[in-house]
Structures are given as C-alpha cells and as structure tokens.
Amino acid sequence: MKLNVFILLSFSENADSDSTVHYDEYVFDIPQTEIGKYSLYGTFVTSGLFTEGN
C-alpha cells in the first residue's frame, strides 16, 4: 500500500556557500491503531554523520 505524504518540510543551512546542507522531513497521517500495517523503505542519507533510531 502506498501512502501519500501529509506534510513535507524542507530547509537548508549555509545556502550561500559551497557547504550547503539540505534537510527534508516527511510526515504521514497514519492512525496509531494502523501503524503496524506499514513498513518504511527508503534511502536514508545523513551527510556522513552517525544516525540512530528505530
């Protein structure tokens, strides 16, 4: 099942330099009672920094 993005937030740091960093955050509207029906797949890029989560 494909889910549409509810909110997309994007912003950048150092936009006027050679070291621009872009951030994208996706928010999905899924009721807590249905969250177990979904799996998250994607390419998660962290600019070479260690990221921890579940």
trRosetta pair geometry for C-beta under 8 A, 3 or more apart (Angstrom, degrees):
i j d omega theta_ij theta_ji phi_ij phi_ji
1 37 7.5 8 36 141 141 108
1 38 7.3 -86 70 -102 110 82
3 28 5.4 40 137 -148 133 130
3 30 7.0 -18 -144 -71 151 109
3 38 6.8 5 -30 -123 143 134
4 28 7.9 145 87 -129 40 86
5 8 5.3 35 150 -56 143 98
5 26 5.2 -86 -127 -154 113 101
5 27 7.1 84 -169 59 78 51
5 28 6.5 -80 -124 -86 45 72
6 27 5.0 -74 69 107 101 85
6 28 5.5 130 -1 -135 105 24
6 29 4.0 116 -85 -25 145 94
7 26 7.6 153 84 -161 58 40
7 27 3.9 5 54 50 98 121
8 24 7.0 -19 -169 -164 92 92
8 25 7.4 155 -158 80 45 54
8 26 5.8 -10 -107 -107 74 67
8 27 7.5 -149 -67 23 34 78
9 23 7.8 -20 116 117 89 97
9 24 7.3 152 84 -156 55 42
9 25 4.3 -6 59 56 104 103
9 27 7.4 53 -7 -14 100 107
10 22 7.0 -9 -166 -173 96 95
10 23 6.7 165 -149 88 49 60
10 24 5.0 -6 -101 -103 87 73
10 25 7.6 -168 -71 23 44 67
11 22 7.8 170 93 -152 32 55
11 23 5.4 -8 61 57 74 105
12 15 4.7 90 108 -81 126 96
12 20 5.7 -9 -173 -171 121 100
12 21 6.5 153 -157 79 66 49
12 22 5.1 -27 -99 -100 89 63
12 23 7.1 -179 -84 15 36 76
13 20 7.1 159 79 -155 52 51
13 21 4.5 -2 52 55 100 103
13 23 7.6 55 -12 -16 93 109
14 17 4.4 -53 176 42 102 116
14 19 5.2 -19 124 87 156 81
14 20 5.2 -150 95 -99 86 46
14 21 6.2 65 37 10 105 83
15 20 5.6 58 -115 -121 35 111
17 20 6.3 163 69 -54 68 69
21 47 6.3 -2 -133 -91 109 156
30 34 5.8 -126 -178 84 88 102
30 35 5.5 105 129 -91 124 72
30 38 6.4 -65 -132 -3 155 151
31 34 4.8 70 67 15 90 105
31 35 7.5 -129 95 -38 46 76
32 35 5.7 -23 -150 -16 39 119
34 37 5.2 -38 -179 19 75 121
34 38 7.4 61 136 -17 83 103
35 38 6.2 -69 -164 34 45 107
44 51 7.0 -121 145 76 122 153
46 49 4.9 -109 143 61 104 77
46 50 7.4 -90 118 76 150 2
46 51 4.4 -150 -94 -29 155 123
